Amino acid sequence: MRLLCLLLLASTACAGPATQAAADGGDAQTMDTTTDTAKKADPFADRVVSFTPGPGAGFGQDKMPGVVLGPPQGKGANAGSLDVVSLGKDGTIVLVFDDIELVDGPGPDLLVFENPFSTWLETGYVAVSEDGQTWQEWPCAPTDAAGGFPGCAGVHPVFANPDNGIDPTDPKVAGGDAFDLADLGMTHARYVRIRDSGHNPSDPPGGGFDLDAIAVVHGAPIAP
């Protein structure tokens, strides 16, 4: 529903994105495509390991995997990016860093960028792993609107965009939602899993959590 509003905003003066073929759920897809920027050490995800869309997904799938690799395309507090893929109800996506890994530093270590704006938001659970097999997930309260949906991704607007010079790895200015490895008792991780909370509108094709990008705040190069 929110993406529909964004598409209308983009095409007129209302609030909504353009329509796309809907995929009402689907089987897990394995993605091994790497962008050119992934050949250099950068703070963004390099590959989509798997994508399991849920009911209501569809938006952005024709742009996979590139749509979730690279920097966020933030539009600020009053607009949401259309450079996203919709996960659908309970949909899941797993991404990996090939040239840099998350390490525990002072404060947040990972930023997750969705496309919330104004009072429109869709929440998701975030988990990390060292090997892509054993996961640790941050607690998320997707029904606690009064408390600001603590621990969830998809809550805060995104400001960083390649065109505005805002550092997408600086939690103080980038926007998005920040996560600290120390909260999980972890010191490093390479894999990031994002799971729709199941408490979002699931109207196709933009149902569920809409992922724009993820970025390393504190990281270390991975030896070849």
Long-range contacts (C-beta under 8 A, 24 or more apart in sequence): 1-201, 1-203, 1-206, 2-80, 2-115, 2-120, 2-121, 2-122, 2-201, 2-206, 2-210, 3-59, 3-80, 3-82, 3-84, 3-86, 3-205, 3-206, 3-210, 4-203, 4-206, 5-120, 6-79, 6-80, 6-82, 6-115, 6-117, 7-82, 9-79, 10-82, 17-59, 17-82, 17-206, 18-82, 19-205, 20-58, 20-59, 20-60, 20-61, 20-62, 20-205, 21-58, 21-62, 21-205, 22-56, 22-57, 22-58, 22-204, 22-205, 23-53, 23-57, 23-58, 23-61, 23-88, 23-204, 23-205, 24-55, 24-56, 24-57, 24-58, 24-88, 24-204, 25-53, 25-54, 25-55, 25-56, 25-57, 25-88, 26-52, 26-53, 26-57, 27-52, 28-52, 29-64, 31-64, 31-65, 33-65, 33-66, 34-69, 34-98, 35-66, 35-69, 35-70, 37-69, 37-70, 38-69, 38-98, 38-99, 39-99, 40-99, 41-99, 41-100, 41-221, 42-99, 42-100, 43-100, 43-168, 43-169, 43-215, 43-216, 43-217, 43-219, 44-69, 44-70, 44-71, 44-168, 44-213, 44-214, 44-215, 44-216, 45-69, 45-95, 45-96, 45-97, 45-192, 45-213, 45-214, 46-95, 46-96, 46-97, 46-98, 46-99, 47-95, 47-96, 47-98, 48-93, 48-94, 48-95, 49-94, 49-95, 49-96, 49-132, 49-191, 50-92, 50-93, 50-94, 51-85, 51-91, 51-92, 51-93, 51-94, 52-91, 52-92, 52-93, 53-86, 53-87, 53-88, 53-91, 54-87, 54-88, 54-89, 54-90, 54-91, 54-92, 54-196, 54-202, 54-207, 54-208, 55-88, 55-89, 55-90, 55-202, 55-204, 55-207, 56-86, 56-88, 56-89, 56-201, 56-202, 56-203, 56-204, 56-205, 56-206, 56-207, 56-208, 57-85, 57-86, 57-87, 57-88, 57-91, 57-204, 57-205, 57-207, 57-208, 58-86, 58-88, 58-204, 58-205, 58-206, 58-207, 59-84, 59-85, 59-86, 59-205, 59-206, 59-210, 60-84, 60-85, 60-86, 60-210, 61-85, 68-93, 68-95, 68-211, 68-212, 68-213, 68-214, 69-95, 69-213, 70-213, 71-160, 71-161, 71-162, 71-168, 71-213, 71-215, 72-113, 72-158, 72-160, 72-161, 72-168, 72-174, 72-175, 72-176, 72-212, 72-213, 72-215, 73-158, 73-161, 73-162, 73-212, 73-213, 74-113, 74-157, 74-158, 74-159, 74-160, 74-161, 74-164, 74-166, 74-174, 74-175, 74-176, 74-212, 75-115, 75-117, 75-157, 75-158, 75-161, 76-117, 76-157, 76-158, 76-159, 77-117, 77-118, 77-157, 77-159, 78-117, 78-118, 79-117, 80-115, 80-116, 80-117, 80-120, 80-157, 80-158, 80-210, 81-115, 81-158, 81-212, 82-115, 83-212, 84-114, 84-115, 84-210, 84-211, 84-212, 85-210, 85-211, 86-205, 86-206, 86-207, 86-208, 86-209, 86-210, 87-124, 87-194, 87-195, 87-196, 87-208, 87-209, 87-210, 87-211, 88-196, 88-202, 88-204, 88-207, 88-208, 89-196, 89-198, 89-200, 89-202, 89-207, 89-208, 90-195, 90-196, 90-198, 90-208, 91-195, 91-196, 91-208, 91-209, 92-193, 92-194, 92-195, 92-196, 93-193, 93-194, 93-211, 94-132, 94-191, 94-192, 94-193, 95-191, 95-192, 95-193, 95-194, 95-214, 96-132, 96-190, 96-191, 96-192, 97-190, 97-191, 97-192, 97-216, 97-219, 97-222, 98-222, 99-221, 99-222, 100-216, 100-219, 100-220, 100-221, 100-222, 101-188, 101-189, 101-190, 101-216, 101-219, 101-220, 101-222, 102-128, 102-181, 102-188, 102-189, 102-190, 102-192, 102-216, 102-218, 102-219, 103-181, 103-187, 103-188, 103-218, 103-219, 103-220, 104-180, 104-181, 104-182, 104-186, 104-187, 104-188, 104-218, 105-217, 105-218, 106-218, 107-171, 107-178, 107-180, 107-217, 108-171, 108-178, 108-179, 108-180, 108-217, 109-179, 109-180, 109-181, 109-182, 109-216, 109-217, 109-218, 109-219, 110-178, 110-179, 110-181, 110-192, 110-214, 110-215, 110-216, 110-217, 111-168, 111-169, 111-171, 111-174, 111-176, 111-177, 111-178, 111-179, 111-214, 111-215, 111-217, 112-153, 112-154, 112-176, 112-177, 112-179, 112-192, 112-194, 112-211, 112-214, 113-158, 113-160, 113-168, 113-174, 113-175, 113-176, 113-177, 113-211, 113-212, 113-213, 113-214, 113-215, 114-153, 114-154, 114-155, 114-158, 114-176, 114-177, 114-209, 114-210, 114-211, 114-212, 115-158, 115-210, 115-212, 116-154, 116-155, 116-156, 116-157, 116-158, 117-157, 121-149, 121-154, 121-155, 122-154, 122-196, 122-197, 122-200, 122-201, 122-208, 122-209, 122-210, 123-149, 123-152, 123-153, 123-154, 123-155, 123-197, 123-199, 123-200, 123-209, 124-152, 124-153, 124-154, 124-194, 124-195, 124-196, 124-197, 124-209, 124-211, 125-152, 125-153, 125-194, 125-195, 125-197, 126-153, 126-177, 126-179, 126-192, 126-193, 126-194, 126-195, 127-192, 127-193, 127-194, 127-195, 128-179, 128-181, 128-184, 128-186, 128-189, 128-191, 128-192, 128-193, 129-189, 129-190, 129-191, 129-193, 130-186, 130-188, 130-189, 130-190, 130-191, 131-190, 131-191, 132-190, 132-191, 135-191, 135-193, 136-184, 136-185, 136-186, 137-184, 137-193, 138-179, 138-183, 138-184, 140-197, 142-197, 142-198, 142-199, 142-200, 143-199, 152-177, 152-197, 153-177, 153-179, 153-194, 153-209, 154-197, 154-209, 154-210, 158-212, 168-213, 168-215, 169-215, 169-216, 169-217, 170-217, 171-217, 174-215, 176-215, 178-217, 188-220, 190-222
